[in-house]
Amino acid sequence: MKKLDRSEKPVYATAALPPAAPGPGWPRLLSRNLAAAYLSVSTQVIDRLITVGAISIVRLPAMRHRNGAAVTGRNRRVLIDRVELDALCTQNRERYR
């Protein structure tokens, strides 16, 4: 039987998500997956909140260069403002009776 070496530090799987506390670890604009992780809900809940207008999305302008000419447009990526998610939480806060 192999003896355990307790001097080695355990190796844990690390997630690709920022730390749970808001602050410098969280970016200002979040993807749908990060917004869901930030609120501890599923991405389907985020989609419903967008559909009913509870939160808005941000689409950044995109600059593409084709054949030497700049083409401007909108980025297709859906981003959500973290400050708006904080405001949503504050507005819907209630006390347990």
One Martini backbone bead per residue (centre of mass of N, CA, C, O) as a GRO file, in nm:
protein
   97
    1MET     BB    1   0.096   0.036   0.022
    2LYS     BB    2   0.064   0.367  -0.026
    3LYS     BB    3   0.205   0.646   0.095
    4LEU     BB    4   0.117   0.946   0.212
    5ASP     BB    5   0.196   1.280   0.104
    6ARG     BB    6   0.146   1.574   0.302
    7SER     BB    7   0.345   1.796   0.171
    8GLU     BB    8   0.157   1.816  -0.053
    9LYS     BB    9  -0.038   1.997  -0.243
   10PRO     BB   10  -0.338   2.023  -0.347
   11VAL     BB   11  -0.526   1.965  -0.645
   12TYR     BB   12  -0.737   2.188  -0.810
   13ALA     BB   13  -0.996   2.273  -0.985
   14THR     BB   14  -1.029   2.535  -1.216
   15ALA     BB   15  -1.212   2.788  -1.300
   16ALA     BB   16  -1.308   3.035  -1.559
   17LEU     BB   17  -1.394   3.214  -1.323
   18PRO     BB   18  -1.435   3.459  -1.140
   19PRO     BB   19  -1.473   3.576  -0.858
   20ALA     BB   20  -1.756   3.616  -0.657
   21ALA     BB   21  -1.665   3.891  -0.597
   22PRO     BB   22  -1.700   4.198  -0.654
   23GLY     BB   23  -1.468   4.364  -0.880
   24PRO     BB   24  -1.163   4.335  -1.028
   25GLY     BB   25  -1.240   4.036  -1.139
   26TRP     BB   26  -1.473   4.180  -1.281
   27PRO     BB   27  -1.612   4.275  -1.550
   28ARG     BB   28  -1.824   4.505  -1.681
   29LEU     BB   29  -1.865   4.308  -1.921
   30LEU     BB   30  -2.089   4.038  -1.975
   31SER     BB   31  -2.166   3.747  -2.045
   32ARG     BB   32  -2.407   3.524  -2.018
   33ASN     BB   33  -2.246   3.326  -1.841
   34LEU     BB   34  -2.136   3.537  -1.635
   35ALA     BB   35  -2.410   3.653  -1.552
   36ALA     BB   36  -2.515   3.388  -1.436
   37ALA     BB   37  -2.287   3.354  -1.227
   38TYR     BB   38  -2.328   3.628  -1.079
   39LEU     BB   39  -2.648   3.542  -1.007
   40SER     BB   40  -2.697   3.232  -0.980
   41VAL     BB   41  -2.794   3.140  -1.272
   42SER     BB   42  -2.920   3.076  -1.564
   43THR     BB   43  -2.924   3.148  -1.900
   44GLN     BB   44  -3.234   3.144  -1.924
   45VAL     BB   45  -3.283   3.375  -1.726
   46ILE     BB   46  -3.129   3.587  -1.882
   47ASP     BB   47  -3.302   3.569  -2.139
   48ARG     BB   48  -3.568   3.654  -1.999
   49LEU     BB   49  -3.470   3.932  -1.895
   50ILE     BB   50  -3.423   4.040  -2.181
   51THR     BB   51  -3.708   3.993  -2.307
   52VAL     BB   52  -3.868   4.172  -2.074
   53GLY     BB   53  -3.656   4.422  -1.995
   54ALA     BB   54  -3.482   4.410  -1.725
   55ILE     BB   55  -3.242   4.387  -1.928
   56SER     BB   56  -2.974   4.499  -2.112
   57ILE     BB   57  -2.781   4.528  -2.399
   58VAL     BB   58  -2.446   4.513  -2.537
   59ARG     BB   59  -2.314   4.659  -2.846
   60LEU     BB   60  -2.032   4.675  -3.000
   61PRO     BB   61  -1.837   4.811  -3.210
   62ALA     BB   62  -1.719   4.715  -3.538
   63MET     BB   63  -1.400   4.665  -3.697
   64ARG     BB   64  -1.350   4.611  -4.042
   65HIS     BB   65  -1.121   4.477  -4.287
   66ARG     BB   66  -1.175   4.520  -4.642
   67ASN     BB   67  -0.971   4.570  -4.887
   68GLY     BB   68  -0.874   4.840  -4.711
   69ALA     BB   69  -1.166   4.881  -4.599
   70ALA     BB   70  -1.369   5.018  -4.370
   71VAL     BB   71  -1.607   4.839  -4.165
   72THR     BB   72  -1.898   4.913  -4.007
   73GLY     BB   73  -2.057   4.787  -3.697
   74ARG     BB   74  -2.191   4.519  -3.521
   75ASN     BB   75  -2.165   4.322  -3.267
   76ARG     BB   76  -2.296   3.999  -3.186
   77ARG     BB   77  -2.225   4.020  -2.904
   78VAL     BB   78  -2.354   3.959  -2.584
   79LEU     BB   79  -2.377   4.213  -2.337
   80ILE     BB   80  -2.354   4.277  -1.976
   81ASP     BB   81  -2.405   4.497  -1.727
   82ARG     BB   82  -2.306   4.483  -1.402
   83VAL     BB   83  -2.452   4.734  -1.287
   84GLU     BB   84  -2.737   4.640  -1.376
   85LEU     BB   85  -2.738   4.385  -1.198
   86ASP     BB   86  -2.714   4.535  -0.930
   87ALA     BB   87  -2.975   4.702  -0.965
   88LEU     BB   88  -3.167   4.461  -0.984
   89CYS     BB   89  -3.110   4.357  -0.699
   90THR     BB   90  -3.191   4.615  -0.545
   91GLN     BB   91  -3.489   4.641  -0.657
   92ASN     BB   92  -3.552   4.314  -0.562
   93ARG     BB   93  -3.548   4.360  -0.269
   94GLU     BB   94  -3.644   4.157   0.020
   95ARG     BB   95  -3.808   4.072   0.305
   96TYR     BB   96  -3.845   3.842   0.541
   97ARG     BB   97  -4.147   3.738   0.730
   0.00000   0.00000   0.00000
